[in-house]
């Protein structure tokens, strides 16, 4: 879950850098999802997004897409929100067929329950501009998170694959490479030739290029099908369905296709299976993020 965002100070970024691998797409994945969504906003939603982002001098969604990762790993005494770390995922064990709130998120502090809450705050015209901006950042990020299969699954309390140590083409990332990291960014960055820079900076133009390539293959029929859960305006219902999609993919692919060898070195065979799934989930996340924002912001604000 490496992340970088423009408003974060160097000191805060240093704090993030010291944290072991955690939970989210990497910064490129979140930027790609945001870029796909940006191009699919209605005129009304795009105008509202522009006005909210302008409060902090931003122009595009990719500039704020990783803010929740950053702020969650900054200590409370330095202005961070470490209490929000649980919002990024839901640990539904792969032994279970689907998400159940009572079992998987009884306290409401998981992505499935927080995302609809934050969408409502974004849509609330009585909220302050800053509250709505923060909600926008969270919605952009959490829709992305929800589509990473290991954000909706775990196996035997392995924290979404974070405890499954492995190497990727011989690289161990100084012991930090694990199954979750592989799905966050390992496969994506390798297959798309993306490189995260110092302090987790990224090249937004490369993220945009990858987003454009993925968006160019999305059909109208796919778009309609992917957002059909939102047809009634029930965001929570849709989010549960999307979490269950991720959970099923984690069961069958993320874990199901994994070599059953401790500390396995992952190479071409697993990558060939995982990469198309990652591309699909980035596409679906972008399309669905746009749909959620259009629901929240589509009417005149």
C-alpha positions as CSV (number, residue, x, y, z in Angstrom):
1,X,0.0,0.0,0.0
2,X,2.7,2.4,-0.8
3,X,1.3,5.8,-1.3
4,X,2.2,9.4,-2.0
5,X,0.1,12.5,-2.4
6,X,1.0,16.1,-3.1
7,X,-0.1,17.8,0.2
8,X,1.7,15.4,2.5
9,X,4.9,16.8,3.9
10,X,8.3,15.1,3.6
11,X,8.1,14.2,7.3
12,X,4.8,12.5,6.9
13,X,6.0,10.7,3.8
14,X,9.0,9.4,5.8
15,X,6.6,8.0,8.4
16,X,4.7,6.2,5.6
17,X,8.0,4.8,4.2
18,X,8.8,3.2,7.6
19,X,5.6,1.2,7.7
20,X,5.7,-2.4,6.6
21,X,3.5,-3.5,3.6
22,X,-0.1,-2.9,4.4
23,X,-3.4,-2.9,2.5
24,X,-4.3,-1.2,-0.8
25,X,-3.5,-1.0,-4.5
26,X,-0.2,0.8,-4.9
27,X,-0.2,4.5,-5.9
28,X,-0.3,3.7,-9.6
29,X,-3.3,1.4,-9.2
30,X,-5.3,4.1,-7.4
31,X,-4.3,6.7,-9.9
32,X,-5.3,4.5,-12.8
33,X,-8.8,3.9,-11.2
34,X,-9.2,7.6,-10.7
35,X,-8.2,8.4,-14.3
36,X,-10.7,6.0,-15.7
37,X,-13.4,7.4,-13.6
38,X,-12.5,11.0,-14.3
39,X,-13.4,10.6,-18.0
40,X,-16.8,9.1,-17.2
41,X,-18.2,11.8,-14.9
42,X,-21.4,13.6,-16.0
43,X,-20.9,17.3,-16.6
44,X,-22.7,18.1,-13.3
45,X,-20.5,15.6,-11.3
46,X,-17.3,16.8,-13.0
47,X,-18.1,20.4,-12.1
48,X,-18.7,19.4,-8.4
49,X,-15.5,17.4,-8.3
50,X,-13.5,20.3,-9.8
51,X,-14.9,22.7,-7.2
52,X,-14.1,20.3,-4.3
53,X,-10.6,19.6,-5.5
54,X,-9.9,23.3,-6.0
55,X,-10.0,23.8,-2.2
56,X,-6.6,22.3,-2.0
57,X,-5.3,23.4,-5.4
58,X,-5.9,20.0,-7.2
59,X,-7.5,19.5,-10.6
60,X,-7.8,15.7,-11.0
61,X,-8.9,12.8,-8.9
62,X,-5.6,11.0,-9.3
63,X,-3.9,13.7,-7.3
64,X,-5.9,12.7,-4.2
65,X,-6.5,9.0,-4.8
66,X,-3.8,7.8,-2.3
67,X,-4.4,10.4,0.4
68,X,-6.3,7.9,2.7
69,X,-3.3,5.5,2.6
70,X,-0.9,8.3,3.6
71,X,-3.0,9.9,6.3
72,X,-3.7,6.5,7.9
73,X,0.0,5.8,8.5
74,X,0.8,9.2,10.0
75,X,0.7,9.2,13.9
76,X,-2.3,10.8,15.5
77,X,0.0,13.4,17.2
78,X,1.2,14.5,13.8
79,X,-2.3,14.9,12.3
80,X,-2.8,11.5,11.0
81,X,-5.8,9.2,11.2
82,X,-4.5,5.7,12.1
83,X,-7.9,4.8,13.4
84,X,-9.0,4.6,9.7
85,X,-6.7,1.8,8.7
86,X,-9.4,-0.8,9.1
87,X,-11.7,1.1,6.6
88,X,-9.6,-0.1,3.7
89,X,-10.6,-3.8,3.7
90,X,-12.8,-6.5,5.1
91,X,-11.4,-9.9,6.2
92,X,-13.9,-12.5,5.0
93,X,-12.1,-15.8,5.3
94,X,-12.0,-17.8,2.0
95,X,-13.6,-20.7,3.9
96,X,-16.8,-18.6,3.9
97,X,-18.8,-18.1,0.6
98,X,-19.5,-14.4,1.0
99,X,-19.6,-11.3,3.2
100,X,-21.7,-11.2,6.3
101,X,-21.7,-8.1,8.4
102,X,-22.4,-9.8,11.8
103,X,-19.4,-12.0,11.3
104,X,-17.0,-9.9,9.2
105,X,-17.7,-6.3,10.2
106,X,-19.7,-6.2,13.4
107,X,-18.3,-2.8,14.4
108,X,-18.9,-1.2,11.0
109,X,-15.2,-0.3,10.5
110,X,-14.6,-2.0,7.2
111,X,-14.6,-1.0,3.6
112,X,-18.1,-2.5,2.9
113,X,-19.8,-0.4,5.6
114,X,-17.6,2.8,5.5
115,X,-17.8,3.4,1.7
116,X,-21.6,3.9,1.6
117,X,-21.4,6.2,4.7
118,X,-18.8,8.3,3.0
119,X,-20.7,8.4,-0.3
120,X,-23.7,9.8,1.7
121,X,-21.4,12.5,3.3
122,X,-20.1,13.4,-0.2
123,X,-23.7,13.8,-1.4
124,X,-24.8,15.8,1.7
125,X,-25.1,19.5,0.6
126,X,-25.4,20.5,4.3
127,X,-21.9,19.2,5.0
128,X,-19.0,21.7,4.9
129,X,-16.9,21.9,1.7
130,X,-13.9,20.4,3.6
131,X,-16.0,17.5,4.9
132,X,-17.2,16.8,1.4
133,X,-13.7,17.0,0.0
134,X,-12.4,14.5,2.5
135,X,-15.4,12.2,1.7
136,X,-14.5,12.5,-2.0
137,X,-10.9,11.4,-1.3
138,X,-12.2,8.4,0.7
139,X,-14.7,7.4,-1.9
140,X,-12.1,7.5,-4.7
141,X,-9.8,5.4,-2.7
142,X,-12.1,2.9,-1.2
143,X,-13.8,2.0,-4.5
144,X,-10.4,1.2,-5.7
145,X,-9.5,-0.8,-2.6
146,X,-12.7,-2.8,-2.8
147,X,-11.7,-4.2,-6.2
148,X,-8.4,-5.6,-5.1
149,X,-9.4,-9.2,-4.3
150,X,-7.3,-9.5,-1.2
151,X,-9.1,-6.5,0.3
152,X,-12.1,-8.7,0.7
153,X,-10.5,-12.0,1.8
154,X,-8.1,-13.7,4.0
155,X,-7.1,-17.3,4.8
156,X,-6.5,-18.5,8.3
157,X,-6.0,-15.0,9.7
158,X,-3.2,-14.2,7.2
159,X,-4.3,-10.5,7.0
160,X,-5.3,-10.6,3.4
161,X,-2.1,-12.4,2.3
162,X,0.2,-10.0,4.1
163,X,1.5,-13.0,6.2
164,X,2.2,-15.1,3.1
165,X,5.8,-14.5,2.4
166,X,7.2,-15.1,-1.1
167,X,9.5,-13.7,-3.8
168,X,8.6,-12.3,-7.2
169,X,11.0,-13.1,-10.0
170,X,13.6,-13.5,-7.2
171,X,12.8,-10.2,-5.5
172,X,11.9,-10.3,-1.8
173,X,11.8,-6.5,-1.2
174,X,14.0,-7.0,1.8
175,X,11.6,-9.5,3.3
176,X,8.5,-7.3,2.7
177,X,7.3,-9.0,-0.5
178,X,4.2,-11.1,0.2
179,X,1.0,-12.2,-1.5
180,X,-0.9,-9.0,-0.7
181,X,2.0,-6.8,-2.0
182,X,2.1,-8.8,-5.2
183,X,-1.5,-8.0,-5.8
184,X,-1.2,-4.4,-4.6
185,X,1.5,-3.4,-7.0
186,X,4.0,-6.2,-7.8
187,X,2.3,-7.6,-10.8
188,X,0.8,-4.3,-12.0
189,X,4.1,-2.4,-11.8
190,X,6.1,-5.1,-13.6
191,X,3.6,-5.8,-16.4
192,X,3.0,-2.1,-17.1
193,X,6.6,-1.0,-16.5
194,X,5.7,1.4,-13.7
195,X,8.3,2.5,-11.2
196,X,7.5,4.1,-7.8
197,X,10.0,6.8,-7.1
198,X,11.6,8.2,-3.9
199,X,9.0,9.0,-1.2
200,X,6.5,7.0,-3.2
201,X,6.2,9.5,-6.0
202,X,4.7,8.4,-9.2
203,X,4.7,9.6,-12.8
204,X,1.0,10.6,-13.3
205,X,1.5,10.7,-17.1
206,X,2.4,7.0,-17.1
207,X,-0.6,6.2,-14.9
208,X,-2.8,8.1,-17.3
209,X,-1.4,6.2,-20.3
210,X,-2.1,2.9,-18.6
211,X,-5.6,4.1,-17.7
212,X,-6.3,5.1,-21.3
213,X,-5.2,1.7,-22.6
214,X,-7.5,-0.1,-20.2
215,X,-10.4,2.3,-20.8
216,X,-10.1,1.9,-24.5
217,X,-11.2,-1.8,-24.4
218,X,-14.2,-1.3,-22.1
219,X,-17.4,-1.8,-24.1
220,X,-20.8,-0.2,-23.5
221,X,-22.3,-3.5,-22.6
222,X,-19.6,-4.1,-20.0
223,X,-20.2,-0.7,-18.5
224,X,-23.9,-1.2,-18.2
225,X,-23.5,-4.6,-16.6
226,X,-20.8,-3.5,-14.2
227,X,-22.9,-0.6,-12.8
228,X,-26.3,-2.5,-12.9
229,X,-26.1,-2.9,-9.1
230,X,-26.4,0.9,-8.8
231,X,-29.5,1.2,-10.9
232,X,-31.7,1.6,-7.9
233,X,-29.3,4.0,-6.2
234,X,-28.5,1.6,-3.3
235,X,-24.8,2.1,-2.9
236,X,-24.6,-0.3,0.0
237,X,-26.2,-3.1,-2.0
238,X,-23.7,-2.6,-4.8
239,X,-20.7,-2.4,-2.5
240,X,-21.6,-5.8,-0.9
241,X,-21.8,-7.3,-4.4
242,X,-18.5,-5.9,-5.4
243,X,-16.9,-7.2,-2.2
244,X,-18.3,-10.6,-2.9
245,X,-16.8,-10.4,-6.4
246,X,-13.4,-9.7,-4.9
247,X,-13.8,-12.4,-2.4
248,X,-14.6,-15.0,-5.0
249,X,-11.6,-13.9,-7.1
250,X,-9.3,-14.2,-4.0
251,X,-10.6,-17.7,-3.4
252,X,-10.2,-18.9,-6.9
253,X,-7.2,-16.9,-8.2
254,X,-5.2,-15.1,-5.5
255,X,-5.1,-18.1,-3.2
256,X,-6.4,-20.8,-5.6
257,X,-3.7,-20.4,-8.2
258,X,-0.9,-19.9,-5.7
259,X,1.8,-22.5,-5.6
260,X,1.5,-24.5,-2.4
261,X,5.1,-24.1,-1.4
262,X,6.2,-21.9,1.5
263,X,8.2,-18.9,0.3
264,X,7.5,-19.7,-3.3
265,X,9.2,-17.7,-6.0
266,X,6.3,-16.4,-8.2
267,X,7.0,-16.0,-11.9
268,X,5.4,-16.3,-15.3
269,X,2.7,-19.0,-14.6
270,X,1.0,-17.1,-11.8
271,X,1.5,-13.7,-13.4
272,X,-0.3,-14.9,-16.5
273,X,-3.3,-15.8,-14.4
274,X,-3.2,-12.8,-12.1
275,X,-2.5,-10.0,-14.6
276,X,-5.8,-10.2,-16.6
277,X,-7.7,-10.2,-13.3
278,X,-5.9,-7.1,-12.1
279,X,-6.6,-5.3,-15.4
280,X,-10.3,-6.3,-15.2
281,X,-10.6,-5.1,-11.6
282,X,-8.9,-1.8,-12.4
283,X,-11.4,-1.3,-15.2
284,X,-14.4,-2.2,-13.1
285,X,-13.2,0.0,-10.3
286,X,-12.9,3.0,-12.6
287,X,-16.2,2.5,-14.2
288,X,-18.0,2.0,-10.9
289,X,-16.2,4.9,-9.2
290,X,-17.6,7.2,-11.9
291,X,-21.0,5.8,-11.4
292,X,-20.9,6.3,-7.6
293,X,-19.7,9.9,-8.0
294,X,-22.4,10.5,-10.6
295,X,-25.0,9.3,-8.1
296,X,-23.6,11.4,-5.3
297,X,-22.9,14.6,-7.3
298,X,-24.9,14.2,-10.5
299,X,-27.6,16.7,-9.5
300,X,-26.9,20.4,-9.4
301,X,-25.0,21.2,-6.3
